[in-house]
């Protein structure tokens, strides 16, 4: 994450992959799980405030669609982790 965007917004990974969110910008961020679409998985994840240089990890063990956004910036800063053989044809609020 940097300033006002997660990069990449969409990330495809295999089950069992650990994803790292690293704040490389100057603004503070919070990674919050959310469900923008009915096809997305409901999951519980919320980080503490991530300041510049901070990072957080999460292991995605189950196949699914995991949407998230920045709890400080709002839905205009969001992303999705696609785990396994899944796809999301819908746009995210930040796309």
N, C-alpha and C positions, 0 to 999 in steps of 0.2 A: 504494500500500500504506500502511496505517495501522495501527499497533499489531499486531493479530493477524489481519488479513484483507487480501486483495487486493480492490480495488473498482474495477471490477466483477469478479465471479468469472468470468463468461463475457463474452467480447468478440468480436463479429463484425466482420471487416474485409475489405476487398478485397485481392487479391494486389498486392504492391508497397507495402503500407502499412508504415510504420515505427511501432512501438509503443514508448511510453516508460513505464517503470516508475519512479515517483518515490516516495521514502519521505517521507511527510508526518507520520509518527508519531515517537515517541521511541525505540522499540525498533529494534535492528539487524535487517537481513534479508539473505537471499541468494536470488536467483532461480535455481532449478535445473530443468532439463528433466527430465521423467519420462514414463512411459507407464503410466497407470492402466488403460487399456482397449486391447483388441486393435485397435480401429478408429482409435486415435490414431497419429500419426506418431512415429517414432523420430527425435529430433533432439538435437543436442549444444549445450547452453547452460548456463553457470554463471557467475554474477557474483562479483565480489569482495564483501566485506561492504559493504552499503549502509547508511550511517548517516543520521540525520535530515537531510533536505535533499538527499541524494544521489539521482542518477537514472542509469538505463542505458537504452540503446535497442537495438532489434533490428528488422531489416527482414525482413518475411515475404513473400518473393517467390513461393513455391509454395503452391498451394491445399492445405489439409490441416487436421488437428486437432492442435494443439500444446498439450499439457498441461504444467503446471509446478507447483512447490510451493516453499515457503521451506525452504531447507536448514538453517536454525536453528530454526524453529518446528515443522517437521514437516508431515505430510500434512493436518493440520487447518487449515493455511493454504495454499490451493492455488488454481489457476485454469486457464482454457483460452482459447486464442486460436483462433477458428474463422475460417479464411481461405478466402474464396470461397464457392462453393455447397455447403457441407457442414453437417452437423448432428451433434450428440451427444445422444442420447436418454438415455444413462446418467447417473446422478448421480456427481458427484465426491465424494471422501472428505470434503471440507470443506462440502458442501451438506447 
